[in-house]
């Protein structure tokens, strides 16, 4: 079972970079991503995307958007808090 690391910031639950104090900009990097998109061809020959799936086979990293510090341990919390 994976333990979710809850950040201790002000206000409670906000992620703050431990290196530069940034709490606004974050980057998520996914390795080895397979993107599949289904298209429908229309009568005029143009295509309309119908559905797409993204599968991640590699590692997912979560970094500070300012200094690039590795904050992957907060990634589970980030997923819970992104709407
Ligand atoms: Zn930082």
PDB file of the backbone (N, CA, C, O) and the ligand in Angstrom, with CONECT records:
HET     ZN  A 101       1
ATOM      1  N   UNK A   1       0.832  -1.186   0.000  1.00  0.00           N
ATOM      2  CA  UNK A   1       0.000   0.000   0.000  1.00  0.00           C
ATOM      3  C   UNK A   1       0.878   1.251   0.000  1.00  0.00           C
ATOM      4  O   UNK A   1       1.854   1.352   0.744  1.00  0.00           O
ATOM      5  N   UNK A   2       0.504   2.189  -0.849  1.00  0.00           N
ATOM      6  CA  UNK A   2       1.276   3.424  -0.938  1.00  0.00           C
ATOM      7  C   UNK A   2       0.737   4.461   0.022  1.00  0.00           C
ATOM      8  O   UNK A   2      -0.469   4.698   0.096  1.00  0.00           O
ATOM      9  N   UNK A   3       1.629   5.060   0.741  1.00  0.00           N
ATOM     10  CA  UNK A   3       1.229   6.093   1.690  1.00  0.00           C
ATOM     11  C   UNK A   3       1.244   7.451   0.996  1.00  0.00           C
ATOM     12  O   UNK A   3       2.215   7.812   0.332  1.00  0.00           O
ATOM     13  N   UNK A   4       0.166   8.187   1.160  1.00  0.00           N
ATOM     14  CA  UNK A   4       0.097   9.520   0.564  1.00  0.00           C
ATOM     15  C   UNK A   4       0.780  10.512   1.500  1.00  0.00           C
ATOM     16  O   UNK A   4       0.426  10.646   2.672  1.00  0.00           O
ATOM     17  N   UNK A   5       1.766  11.199   0.941  1.00  0.00           N
ATOM     18  CA  UNK A   5       2.486  12.189   1.729  1.00  0.00           C
ATOM     19  C   UNK A   5       1.725  13.504   1.701  1.00  0.00           C
ATOM     20  O   UNK A   5       1.666  14.177   0.671  1.00  0.00           O
ATOM     21  N   UNK A   6       1.154  13.859   2.817  1.00  0.00           N
ATOM     22  CA  UNK A   6       0.405  15.110   2.893  1.00  0.00           C
ATOM     23  C   UNK A   6       1.356  16.237   3.272  1.00  0.00           C
ATOM     24  O   UNK A   6       2.016  16.172   4.309  1.00  0.00           O
ATOM     25  N   UNK A   7       1.429  17.255   2.449  1.00  0.00           N
ATOM     26  CA  UNK A   7       2.359  18.350   2.718  1.00  0.00           C
ATOM     27  C   UNK A   7       1.952  19.168   3.938  1.00  0.00           C
ATOM     28  O   UNK A   7       0.768  19.338   4.229  1.00  0.00           O
ATOM     29  N   UNK A   8       2.942  19.660   4.629  1.00  0.00           N
ATOM     30  CA  UNK A   8       2.668  20.527   5.768  1.00  0.00           C
ATOM     31  C   UNK A   8       3.021  21.954   5.364  1.00  0.00           C
ATOM     32  O   UNK A   8       4.180  22.364   5.435  1.00  0.00           O
ATOM     33  N   UNK A   9       2.030  22.688   4.950  1.00  0.00           N
ATOM     34  CA  UNK A   9       2.264  24.065   4.518  1.00  0.00           C
ATOM     35  C   UNK A   9       1.214  24.981   5.099  1.00  0.00           C
ATOM     36  O   UNK A   9       0.355  24.554   5.870  1.00  0.00           O
ATOM     37  N   UNK A  10       1.287  26.230   4.727  1.00  0.00           N
ATOM     38  CA  UNK A  10       0.287  27.201   5.176  1.00  0.00           C
ATOM     39  C   UNK A  10      -0.389  27.791   3.963  1.00  0.00           C
ATOM     40  O   UNK A  10       0.311  28.367   3.130  1.00  0.00           O
ATOM     41  N   UNK A  11      -1.704  27.695   3.795  1.00  0.00           N
ATOM     42  CA  UNK A  11      -2.594  26.913   4.657  1.00  0.00           C
ATOM     43  C   UNK A  11      -2.364  25.415   4.501  1.00  0.00           C
ATOM     44  O   UNK A  11      -1.751  24.980   3.526  1.00  0.00           O
ATOM     45  N   UNK A  12      -2.844  24.636   5.440  1.00  0.00           N
ATOM     46  CA  UNK A  12      -2.591  23.201   5.479  1.00  0.00           C
ATOM     47  C   UNK A  12      -2.949  22.532   4.157  1.00  0.00           C
ATOM     48  O   UNK A  12      -3.993  22.816   3.569  1.00  0.00           O
ATOM     49  N   UNK A  13      -2.086  21.653   3.700  1.00  0.00           N
ATOM     50  CA  UNK A  13      -2.380  20.891   2.504  1.00  0.00           C
ATOM     51  C   UNK A  13      -1.833  21.480   1.223  1.00  0.00           C
ATOM     52  O   UNK A  13      -1.937  20.850   0.171  1.00  0.00           O
ATOM     53  N   UNK A  14      -1.253  22.666   1.275  1.00  0.00           N
ATOM     54  CA  UNK A  14      -0.671  23.238   0.061  1.00  0.00           C
ATOM     55  C   UNK A  14       0.765  22.786  -0.073  1.00  0.00           C
ATOM     56  O   UNK A  14       1.517  22.731   0.900  1.00  0.00           O
ATOM     57  N   UNK A  15       1.132  22.459  -1.314  1.00  0.00           N
ATOM     58  CA  UNK A  15       2.490  22.013  -1.571  1.00  0.00           C
ATOM     59  C   UNK A  15       3.400  23.223  -1.751  1.00  0.00           C
ATOM     60  O   UNK A  15       3.106  24.129  -2.531  1.00  0.00           O
ATOM     61  N   UNK A  16       4.482  23.221  -1.033  1.00  0.00           N
ATOM     62  CA  UNK A  16       5.475  24.288  -1.154  1.00  0.00           C
ATOM     63  C   UNK A  16       6.831  23.651  -1.420  1.00  0.00           C
ATOM     64  O   UNK A  16       7.215  22.695  -0.746  1.00  0.00           O
ATOM     65  N   UNK A  17       7.550  24.177  -2.394  1.00  0.00           N
ATOM     66  CA  UNK A  17       8.879  23.644  -2.697  1.00  0.00           C
ATOM     67  C   UNK A  17       9.808  23.898  -1.514  1.00  0.00           C
ATOM     68  O   UNK A  17       9.904  25.013  -1.001  1.00  0.00           O
ATOM     69  N   UNK A  18      10.491  22.825  -1.093  1.00  0.00           N
ATOM     70  CA  UNK A  18      11.382  22.946   0.062  1.00  0.00           C
ATOM     71  C   UNK A  18      12.668  23.678  -0.295  1.00  0.00           C
ATOM     72  O   UNK A  18      13.406  24.107   0.592  1.00  0.00           O
ATOM     73  N   UNK A  19      12.940  23.823  -1.602  1.00  0.00           N
ATOM     74  CA  UNK A  19      14.197  24.474  -1.998  1.00  0.00           C
ATOM     75  C   UNK A  19      14.054  25.966  -2.266  1.00  0.00           C
ATOM     76  O   UNK A  19      14.890  26.763  -1.840  1.00  0.00           O
ATOM     77  N   UNK A  20      12.970  26.348  -2.990  1.00  0.00           N
ATOM     78  CA  UNK A  20      12.859  27.765  -3.357  1.00  0.00           C
ATOM     79  C   UNK A  20      11.589  28.428  -2.826  1.00  0.00           C
ATOM     80  O   UNK A  20      11.403  29.632  -3.001  1.00  0.00           O
ATOM     81  N   UNK A  21      10.712  27.654  -2.176  1.00  0.00           N
ATOM     82  CA  UNK A  21       9.519  28.236  -1.593  1.00  0.00           C
ATOM     83  C   UNK A  21       8.374  28.438  -2.579  1.00  0.00           C
ATOM     84  O   UNK A  21       7.329  28.975  -2.212  1.00  0.00           O
ATOM     85  N   UNK A  22       8.561  28.013  -3.829  1.00  0.00           N
ATOM     86  CA  UNK A  22       7.525  28.155  -4.839  1.00  0.00           C
ATOM     87  C   UNK A  22       6.293  27.319  -4.482  1.00  0.00           C
ATOM     88  O   UNK A  22       6.413  26.147  -4.126  1.00  0.00           O
ATOM     89  N   UNK A  23       5.101  27.934  -4.581  1.00  0.00           N
ATOM     90  CA  UNK A  23       3.882  27.172  -4.302  1.00  0.00           C
ATOM     91  C   UNK A  23       2.872  27.346  -5.430  1.00  0.00           C
ATOM     92  O   UNK A  23       1.698  27.010  -5.274  1.00  0.00           O
ATOM     93  N   UNK A  24       3.332  27.875  -6.574  1.00  0.00           N
ATOM     94  CA  UNK A  24       2.398  28.166  -7.662  1.00  0.00           C
ATOM     95  C   UNK A  24       2.577  27.304  -8.893  1.00  0.00           C
ATOM     96  O   UNK A  24       1.601  26.857  -9.496  1.00  0.00           O
ATOM     97  N   UNK A  25       3.833  27.071  -9.267  1.00  0.00           N
ATOM     98  CA  UNK A  25       4.072  26.411 -10.547  1.00  0.00           C
ATOM     99  C   UNK A  25       4.717  25.049 -10.362  1.00  0.00           C
ATOM    100  O   UNK A  25       5.757  24.909  -9.718  1.00  0.00           O
ATOM    101  N   UNK A  26       4.058  24.034 -10.958  1.00  0.00           N
ATOM    102  CA  UNK A  26       4.562  22.670 -10.835  1.00  0.00           C
ATOM    103  C   UNK A  26       4.519  21.989 -12.191  1.00  0.00           C
ATOM    104  O   UNK A  26       3.723  22.350 -13.058  1.00  0.00           O
ATOM    105  N   UNK A  27       5.381  21.003 -12.363  1.00  0.00           N
ATOM    106  CA  UNK A  27       5.484  20.307 -13.636  1.00  0.00           C
ATOM    107  C   UNK A  27       5.325  18.807 -13.405  1.00  0.00           C
ATOM    108  O   UNK A  27       5.916  18.239 -12.487  1.00  0.00           O
ATOM    109  N   UNK A  28       4.524  18.188 -14.245  1.00  0.00           N
ATOM    110  CA  UNK A  28       4.382  16.738 -14.208  1.00  0.00           C
ATOM    111  C   UNK A  28       4.998  16.180 -15.479  1.00  0.00           C
ATOM    112  O   UNK A  28       4.659  16.603 -16.585  1.00  0.00           O
ATOM    113  N   UNK A  29       5.906  15.227 -15.312  1.00  0.00           N
ATOM    114  CA  UNK A  29       6.566  14.636 -16.477  1.00  0.00           C
ATOM    115  C   UNK A  29       6.255  13.142 -16.520  1.00  0.00           C
ATOM    116  O   UNK A  29       6.489  12.425 -15.547  1.00  0.00           O
ATOM    117  N   UNK A  30       5.729  12.679 -17.649  1.00  0.00           N
ATOM    118  CA  UNK A  30       5.424  11.257 -17.814  1.00  0.00           C
ATOM    119  C   UNK A  30       6.329  10.673 -18.888  1.00  0.00           C
ATOM    120  O   UNK A  30       6.467  11.232 -19.976  1.00  0.00           O
ATOM    121  N   UNK A  31       6.939   9.545 -18.566  1.00  0.00           N
ATOM    122  CA  UNK A  31       7.827   8.878 -19.530  1.00  0.00           C
ATOM    123  C   UNK A  31       7.074   7.763 -20.233  1.00  0.00           C
ATOM    124  O   UNK A  31       6.155   7.163 -19.675  1.00  0.00           O
ATOM    125  N   UNK A  32       7.480   7.496 -21.473  1.00  0.00           N
ATOM    126  CA  UNK A  32       6.914   6.395 -22.262  1.00  0.00           C
ATOM    127  C   UNK A  32       5.389   6.417 -22.293  1.00  0.00           C
ATOM    128  O   UNK A  32       4.728   5.543 -21.734  1.00  0.00           O
ATOM    129  N   UNK A  33       4.857   7.416 -22.946  1.00  0.00           N
ATOM    130  CA  UNK A  33       3.415   7.572 -23.029  1.00  0.00           C
ATOM    131  C   UNK A  33       2.912   7.073 -24.379  1.00  0.00           C
ATOM    132  O   UNK A  33       3.454   7.422 -25.427  1.00  0.00           O
ATOM    133  N   UNK A  34       1.881   6.262 -24.334  1.00  0.00           N
ATOM    134  CA  UNK A  34       1.237   5.789 -25.557  1.00  0.00           C
ATOM    135  C   UNK A  34      -0.115   6.479 -25.667  1.00  0.00           C
ATOM    136  O   UNK A  34      -0.998   6.294 -24.830  1.00  0.00           O
ATOM    137  N   UNK A  35      -0.256   7.290 -26.734  1.00  0.00           N
ATOM    138  CA  UNK A  35      -1.502   8.000 -26.933  1.00  0.00           C
ATOM    139  C   UNK A  35      -2.228   7.400 -28.117  1.00  0.00           C
ATOM    140  O   UNK A  35      -1.672   7.322 -29.212  1.00  0.00           O
ATOM    141  N   UNK A  36      -3.460   6.974 -27.912  1.00  0.00           N
ATOM    142  CA  UNK A  36      -4.259   6.400 -28.982  1.00  0.00           C
ATOM    143  C   UNK A  36      -5.482   7.270 -29.209  1.00  0.00           C
ATOM    144  O   UNK A  36      -6.244   7.544 -28.282  1.00  0.00           O
ATOM    145  N   UNK A  37      -5.663   7.704 -30.457  1.00  0.00           N
ATOM    146  CA  UNK A  37      -6.809   8.550 -30.774  1.00  0.00           C
ATOM    147  C   UNK A  37      -7.641   7.915 -31.880  1.00  0.00           C
ATOM    148  O   UNK A  37      -7.113   7.506 -32.914  1.00  0.00           O
ATOM    149  N   UNK A  38      -8.933   7.840 -31.650  1.00  0.00           N
ATOM    150  CA  UNK A  38      -9.844   7.296 -32.653  1.00  0.00           C
ATOM    151  C   UNK A  38     -10.482   8.446 -33.426  1.00  0.00           C
ATOM    152  O   UNK A  38     -10.967   9.416 -32.843  1.00  0.00           O
ATOM    153  N   UNK A  39     -10.470   8.316 -34.744  1.00  0.00           N
ATOM    154  CA  UNK A  39     -11.036   9.371 -35.599  1.00  0.00           C
ATOM    155  C   UNK A  39     -12.181   8.834 -36.435  1.00  0.00           C
ATOM    156  O   UNK A  39     -12.251   7.647 -36.751  1.00  0.00           O
ATOM    157  N   UNK A  40     -13.067   9.737 -36.778  1.00  0.00           N
ATOM    158  CA  UNK A  40     -14.113   9.405 -37.728  1.00  0.00           C
ATOM    159  C   UNK A  40     -13.906  10.280 -38.951  1.00  0.00           C
ATOM    160  O   UNK A  40     -13.732  11.494 -38.843  1.00  0.00           O
ATOM    161  N   UNK A  41     -13.926   9.640 -40.125  1.00  0.00           N
ATOM    162  CA  UNK A  41     -13.789  10.436 -41.343  1.00  0.00           C
ATOM    163  C   UNK A  41     -15.162  10.914 -41.788  1.00  0.00           C
ATOM    164  O   UNK A  41     -16.101  10.129 -41.917  1.00  0.00           O
ATOM    165  N   UNK A  42     -15.256  12.186 -42.015  1.00  0.00           N
ATOM    166  CA  UNK A  42     -16.530  12.764 -42.435  1.00  0.00           C
ATOM    167  C   UNK A  42     -16.703  12.659 -43.943  1.00  0.00           C
ATOM    168  O   UNK A  42     -15.768  12.337 -44.677  1.00  0.00           O
ATOM    169  N   UNK A  43     -17.943  12.942 -44.390  1.00  0.00           N
ATOM    170  CA  UNK A  43     -18.246  12.795 -45.814  1.00  0.00           C
ATOM    171  C   UNK A  43     -17.422  13.739 -46.685  1.00  0.00           C
ATOM    172  O   UNK A  43     -17.203  13.454 -47.863  1.00  0.00           O
ATOM    173  N   UNK A  44     -16.959  14.861 -46.122  1.00  0.00           N
ATOM    174  CA  UNK A  44     -16.144  15.786 -46.909  1.00  0.00           C
ATOM    175  C   UNK A  44     -14.656  15.443 -46.840  1.00  0.00           C
ATOM    176  O   UNK A  44     -13.817  16.183 -47.354  1.00  0.00           O
ATOM    177  N   UNK A  45     -14.339  14.316 -46.201  1.00  0.00           N
ATOM    178  CA  UNK A  45     -12.946  13.881 -46.150  1.00  0.00           C
ATOM    179  C   UNK A  45     -12.183  14.370 -44.944  1.00  0.00           C
ATOM    180  O   UNK A  45     -11.027  13.995 -44.749  1.00  0.00           O
ATOM    181  N   UNK A  46     -12.812  15.205 -44.125  1.00  0.00           N
ATOM    182  CA  UNK A  46     -12.137  15.686 -42.916  1.00  0.00           C
ATOM    183  C   UNK A  46     -12.298  14.665 -41.784  1.00  0.00           C
ATOM    184  O   UNK A  46     -13.154  13.782 -41.846  1.00  0.00           O
ATOM    185  N   UNK A  47     -11.466  14.801 -40.758  1.00  0.00           N
ATOM    186  CA  UNK A  47     -11.500  13.856 -39.646  1.00  0.00           C
ATOM    187  C   UNK A  47     -11.901  14.543 -38.344  1.00  0.00           C
ATOM    188  O   UNK A  47     -11.499  15.674 -38.073  1.00  0.00           O
ATOM    189  N   UNK A  48     -12.700  13.838 -37.544  1.00  0.00           N
ATOM    190  CA  UNK A  48     -13.098  14.339 -36.234  1.00  0.00           C
ATOM    191  C   UNK A  48     -12.643  13.342 -35.173  1.00  0.00           C
ATOM    192  O   UNK A  48     -12.987  12.162 -35.243  1.00  0.00           O
ATOM    193  N   UNK A  49     -11.868  13.813 -34.186  1.00  0.00           N
ATOM    194  CA  UNK A  49     -11.456  12.887 -33.117  1.00  0.00           C
ATOM    195  C   UNK A  49     -12.653  12.463 -32.270  1.00  0.00           C
ATOM    196  O   UNK A  49     -13.439  13.308 -31.841  1.00  0.00           O
ATOM    197  N   UNK A  50     -12.797  11.168 -32.028  1.00  0.00           N
ATOM    198  CA  UNK A  50     -13.938  10.652 -31.271  1.00  0.00           C
ATOM    199  C   UNK A  50     -13.577  10.326 -29.834  1.00  0.00           C
ATOM    200  O   UNK A  50     -14.358  10.571 -28.915  1.00  0.00           O
ATOM    201  N   UNK A  51     -12.395   9.775 -29.648  1.00  0.00           N
ATOM    202  CA  UNK A  51     -12.037   9.270 -28.333  1.00  0.00           C
ATOM    203  C   UNK A  51     -10.528   9.130 -28.277  1.00  0.00           C
ATOM    204  O   UNK A  51      -9.899   8.772 -29.273  1.00  0.00           O
ATOM    205  N   UNK A  52      -9.945   9.406 -27.129  1.00  0.00           N
ATOM    206  CA  UNK A  52      -8.526   9.126 -27.016  1.00  0.00           C
ATOM    207  C   UNK A  52      -8.142   8.647 -25.630  1.00  0.00           C
ATOM    208  O   UNK A  52      -8.700   9.079 -24.622  1.00  0.00           O
ATOM    209  N   UNK A  53      -7.186   7.753 -25.606  1.00  0.00           N
ATOM    210  CA  UNK A  53      -6.718   7.197 -24.348  1.00  0.00           C
ATOM    211  C   UNK A  53      -5.219   7.450 -24.227  1.00  0.00           C
ATOM    212  O   UNK A  53      -4.496   7.462 -25.223  1.00  0.00           O
ATOM    213  N   UNK A  54      -4.777   7.646 -23.025  1.00  0.00           N
ATOM    214  CA  UNK A  54      -3.365   7.847 -22.758  1.00  0.00           C
ATOM    215  C   UNK A  54      -2.913   6.803 -21.749  1.00  0.00           C
ATOM    216  O   UNK A  54      -3.460   6.704 -20.650  1.00  0.00           O
ATOM    217  N   UNK A  55      -1.909   6.026 -22.137  1.00  0.00           N
ATOM    218  CA  UNK A  55      -1.370   5.035 -21.218  1.00  0.00           C
ATOM    219  C   UNK A  55       0.063   5.406 -20.901  1.00  0.00           C
ATOM    220  O   UNK A  55       0.853   5.700 -21.799  1.00  0.00           O
ATOM    221  N   UNK A  56       0.395   5.391 -19.621  1.00  0.00           N
ATOM    222  CA  UNK A  56       1.750   5.730 -19.195  1.00  0.00           C
ATOM    223  C   UNK A  56       2.456   4.454 -18.769  1.00  0.00           C
ATOM    224  O   UNK A  56       2.000   3.759 -17.861  1.00  0.00           O
ATOM    225  N   UNK A  57       3.581   4.143 -19.431  1.00  0.00           N
ATOM    226  CA  UNK A  57       4.332   2.929 -19.116  1.00  0.00           C
ATOM    227  C   UNK A  57       5.558   3.234 -18.272  1.00  0.00           C
ATOM    228  O   UNK A  57       6.089   2.361 -17.585  1.00  0.00           O
ATOM    229  N   UNK A  58       5.996   4.473 -18.333  1.00  0.00           N
ATOM    230  CA  UNK A  58       7.210   4.834 -17.608  1.00  0.00           C
ATOM    231  C   UNK A  58       6.911   5.482 -16.283  1.00  0.00           C
ATOM    232  O   UNK A  58       5.820   5.361 -15.726  1.00  0.00           O
ATOM    233  N   UNK A  59       7.917   6.173 -15.801  1.00  0.00           N
ATOM    234  CA  UNK A  59       7.833   6.842 -14.511  1.00  0.00           C
ATOM    235  C   UNK A  59       7.111   8.177 -14.660  1.00  0.00           C
ATOM    236  O   UNK A  59       7.200   8.822 -15.705  1.00  0.00           O
ATOM    237  N   UNK A  60       6.406   8.585 -13.627  1.00  0.00           N
ATOM    238  CA  UNK A  60       5.808   9.910 -13.602  1.00  0.00           C
ATOM    239  C   UNK A  60       6.525  10.715 -12.530  1.00  0.00           C
ATOM    240  O   UNK A  60       6.618  10.306 -11.373  1.00  0.00           O
ATOM    241  N   UNK A  61       7.024  11.865 -12.945  1.00  0.00           N
ATOM    242  CA  UNK A  61       7.736  12.716 -12.004  1.00  0.00           C
ATOM    243  C   UNK A  61       6.972  13.998 -11.781  1.00  0.00           C
ATOM    244  O   UNK A  61       6.264  14.487 -12.661  1.00  0.00           O
ATOM    245  N   UNK A  62       7.129  14.523 -10.601  1.00  0.00           N
ATOM    246  CA  UNK A  62       6.461  15.759 -10.230  1.00  0.00           C
ATOM    247  C   UNK A  62       7.548  16.711  -9.736  1.00  0.00           C
ATOM    248  O   UNK A  62       8.221  16.447  -8.739  1.00  0.00           O
ATOM    249  N   UNK A  63       7.705  17.827 -10.457  1.00  0.00           N
ATOM    250  CA  UNK A  63       8.808  18.729 -10.162  1.00  0.00           C
ATOM    251  C   UNK A  63       8.322  20.138  -9.845  1.00  0.00           C
ATOM    252  O   UNK A  63       7.232  20.550 -10.241  1.00  0.00           O
ATOM    253  N   UNK A  64       9.159  20.854  -9.126  1.00  0.00           N
ATOM    254  CA  UNK A  64       8.919  22.270  -8.900  1.00  0.00           C
ATOM    255  C   UNK A  64       9.072  22.985 -10.238  1.00  0.00           C
ATOM    256  O   UNK A  64      10.035  22.738 -10.964  1.00  0.00           O
ATOM    257  N   UNK A  65       8.127  23.870 -10.574  1.00  0.00           N
ATOM    258  CA  UNK A  65       8.162  24.557 -11.850  1.00  0.00           C
ATOM    259  C   UNK A  65       9.169  25.686 -11.902  1.00  0.00           C
ATOM    260  O   UNK A  65       9.407  26.260 -12.965  1.00  0.00           O
ATOM    261  N   UNK A  66       9.761  26.009 -10.772  1.00  0.00           N
ATOM    262  CA  UNK A  66      10.728  27.111 -10.743  1.00  0.00           C
ATOM    263  C   UNK A  66      12.162  26.622 -10.710  1.00  0.00           C
ATOM    264  O   UNK A  66      12.980  27.025 -11.538  1.00  0.00           O
ATOM    265  N   UNK A  67      12.473  25.746  -9.747  1.00  0.00           N
ATOM    266  CA  UNK A  67      13.868  25.329  -9.617  1.00  0.00           C
ATOM    267  C   UNK A  67      14.081  23.889 -10.044  1.00  0.00           C
ATOM    268  O   UNK A  67      15.221  23.432 -10.124  1.00  0.00           O
ATOM    269  N   UNK A  68      12.987  23.155 -10.326  1.00  0.00           N
ATOM    270  CA  UNK A  68      13.126  21.791 -10.816  1.00  0.00           C
ATOM    271  C   UNK A  68      13.381  20.750  -9.741  1.00  0.00           C
ATOM    272  O   UNK A  68      13.737  19.614 -10.053  1.00  0.00           O
ATOM    273  N   UNK A  69      13.203  21.119  -8.482  1.00  0.00           N
ATOM    274  CA  UNK A  69      13.403  20.156  -7.398  1.00  0.00           C
ATOM    275  C   UNK A  69      12.426  18.996  -7.533  1.00  0.00           C
ATOM    276  O   UNK A  69      11.266  19.189  -7.898  1.00  0.00           O
ATOM    277  N   UNK A  70      12.901  17.788  -7.236  1.00  0.00           N
ATOM    278  CA  UNK A  70      12.061  16.601  -7.343  1.00  0.00           C
ATOM    279  C   UNK A  70      11.061  16.567  -6.191  1.00  0.00           C
ATOM    280  O   UNK A  70      11.441  16.472  -5.024  1.00  0.00           O
ATOM    281  N   UNK A  71       9.785  16.646  -6.537  1.00  0.00           N
ATOM    282  CA  UNK A  71       8.737  16.625  -5.513  1.00  0.00           C
ATOM    283  C   UNK A  71       7.786  15.477  -5.768  1.00  0.00           C
ATOM    284  O   UNK A  71       6.596  15.558  -5.464  1.00  0.00           O
ATOM    285  N   UNK A  72       8.327  14.397  -6.334  1.00  0.00           N
ATOM    286  CA  UNK A  72       7.514  13.244  -6.707  1.00  0.00           C
ATOM    287  C   UNK A  72       6.768  12.651  -5.517  1.00  0.00           C
ATOM    288  O   UNK A  72       5.691  12.077  -5.683  1.00  0.00           O
ATOM    289  N   UNK A  73       7.335  12.785  -4.309  1.00  0.00           N
ATOM    290  CA  UNK A  73       6.644  12.210  -3.152  1.00  0.00           C
ATOM    291  C   UNK A  73       5.302  12.883  -2.883  1.00  0.00           C
ATOM    292  O   UNK A  73       4.475  12.347  -2.146  1.00  0.00           O
ATOM    293  N   UNK A  74       5.084  14.053  -3.478  1.00  0.00           N
ATOM    294  CA  UNK A  74       3.798  14.720  -3.325  1.00  0.00           C
ATOM    295  C   UNK A  74       2.851  14.422  -4.487  1.00  0.00           C
ATOM    296  O   UNK A  74       1.740  14.951  -4.536  1.00  0.00           O
ATOM    297  N   UNK A  75       3.289  13.573  -5.424  1.00  0.00           N
ATOM    298  CA  UNK A  75       2.496  13.356  -6.634  1.00  0.00           C
ATOM    299  C   UNK A  75       1.108  12.797  -6.348  1.00  0.00           C
ATOM    300  O   UNK A  75       0.133  13.209  -6.977  1.00  0.00           O
ATOM    301  N   UNK A  76       1.009  11.855  -5.399  1.00  0.00           N
ATOM    302  CA  UNK A  76      -0.297  11.263  -5.077  1.00  0.00           C
ATOM    303  C   UNK A  76      -1.246  12.336  -4.542  1.00  0.00           C
ATOM    304  O   UNK A  76      -2.437  12.351  -4.852  1.00  0.00           O
ATOM    305  N   UNK A  77      -0.688  13.220  -3.740  1.00  0.00           N
ATOM    306  CA  UNK A  77      -1.495  14.319  -3.205  1.00  0.00           C
ATOM    307  C   UNK A  77      -1.934  15.246  -4.342  1.00  0.00           C
ATOM    308  O   UNK A  77      -3.072  15.715  -4.378  1.00  0.00           O
ATOM    309  N   UNK A  78      -1.005  15.498  -5.270  1.00  0.00           N
ATOM    310  CA  UNK A  78      -1.317  16.349  -6.422  1.00  0.00           C
ATOM    311  C   UNK A  78      -2.476  15.758  -7.234  1.00  0.00           C
ATOM    312  O   UNK A  78      -3.370  16.490  -7.658  1.00  0.00           O
ATOM    313  N   UNK A  79      -2.464  14.430  -7.452  1.00  0.00           N
ATOM    314  CA  UNK A  79      -3.530  13.789  -8.223  1.00  0.00           C
ATOM    315  C   UNK A  79      -4.863  13.917  -7.514  1.00  0.00           C
ATOM    316  O   UNK A  79      -5.897  14.117  -8.152  1.00  0.00           O
ATOM    317  N   UNK A  80      -4.841  13.802  -6.190  1.00  0.00           N
ATOM    318  CA  UNK A  80      -6.079  13.922  -5.425  1.00  0.00           C
ATOM    319  C   UNK A  80      -6.648  15.325  -5.481  1.00  0.00           C
ATOM    320  O   UNK A  80      -7.860  15.526  -5.402  1.00  0.00           O
ATOM    321  N   UNK A  81      -5.741  16.309  -5.621  1.00  0.00           N
ATOM    322  CA  UNK A  81      -6.163  17.698  -5.555  1.00  0.00           C
ATOM    323  C   UNK A  81      -6.311  18.371  -6.915  1.00  0.00           C
ATOM    324  O   UNK A  81      -6.618  19.562  -6.971  1.00  0.00           O
ATOM    325  N   UNK A  82      -6.102  17.640  -8.023  1.00  0.00           N
ATOM    326  CA  UNK A  82      -6.270  18.273  -9.329  1.00  0.00           C
ATOM    327  C   UNK A  82      -7.640  17.936  -9.895  1.00  0.00           C
ATOM    328  O   UNK A  82      -8.012  16.770 -10.018  1.00  0.00           O
ATOM    329  N   UNK A  83      -8.372  18.971 -10.234  1.00  0.00           N
ATOM    330  CA  UNK A  83      -9.717  18.797 -10.762  1.00  0.00           C
ATOM    331  C   UNK A  83      -9.793  19.275 -12.193  1.00  0.00           C
ATOM    332  O   UNK A  83     -10.856  19.207 -12.811  1.00  0.00           O
TER     333      UNK A  83
HETATM  334 ZN    ZN A 101      11.578  25.075  -6.242  1.00  0.00          ZN
END
